[in-house]
Structure formats: structure tokens, C-alpha cells
Amino acid sequence: MSITTWILSSIILILVILLGIAIYGLYNSARKIMFYEEWYAVFEEHVVGMKQEIERIDELGAFEADDEVGYFFKALKEMVNDLYEMGFYETTPEDQG
């Protein structure tokens, strides 16, 4: 085996190893992206559901008017609204209640 053949074989082996590492990295990244896409979809459903439920519960504004419960309810409502807005949902003046 000549020196040229040995060098070319070494280069090809190194490239094959690097290709294998790259394929593994891409596979692992794609798997994680799919996991987080599914997680985000579930999270989105929960946030939208919580926002709708809070609006349904406090249609009359009774919780916001109560001093003790009102503080907790307002904080919870603001937190849900912040989560809702972080999801990049389009907000209208009706949503910003």
C-alpha cells in the first residue's frame, strides 16, 4: 500500500466518521425539536383553556371585587394573560381585559 493510498484512505475514514457524527447530531436535534413541538402544543391548549376558564368564572367581576380573593385572582389573571401573550397570540382590546 503506497503512501498516497494510505493518506486517501485515512481522509475518507475521517470524513465517514465526521458524517456519522453529523447524522447522529441531526437525528438527535430533530427528535428534541419534535418533543418540544408536542410539548408546546399541549402547553398552548392549557394556557388558552385557563384564559377562557378565568374569563368564564369572572364574568360578573365578583372575584376581582373581593379584597382577599381579589388580590390572588388578579395576580393569577395577570400571570395567565402574560403566558397567553408570550405565546405570540394576536391580542385584541377585548382580550386585554
QUIHU-V446380 format. One record per pair of residues at least 6 apart in sequence whose C-alpha atoms are under 6 Angstrom apart, sorted by the first residue. I is the first residue (numbers start at 1). J is the second residue. Records with the same first field share a line. If there is no record, write none. Layout:
I = J + J
//
This chain:
63 = 70
64 = 70
//
